[in-house]
């Protein structure tokens, strides 16, 4: 199991410019002190926990496939 991911990046509850999230890419931020990963495909954006629920590994180290 990985060490917990510390919250980094912008406070997402304050909003983030859409252009800061690359199309097909990710942006790591935080919401209320919890690490969050934003994933964008075209005009759609998803927010998920920044760590794998099974092993705690950082999802930002992976790749985006078929959102």
TAMO-V727029 format. One record per helix or strand of 2 or more residues. SS is the DSSP state (H for helix, E for strand). FROM is the first residue (numbers start at 1). LEN is the number of residues. If there is no record, write none. Layout:
ss->[SS | SS]
from->[FROM | FROM]
len->[LEN | LEN]
This chain:
ss->[H | H | E | E | E | H]
from->[12 | 18 | 26 | 34 | 44 | 59]
len->[3 | 3 | 6 | 8 | 6 | 3]
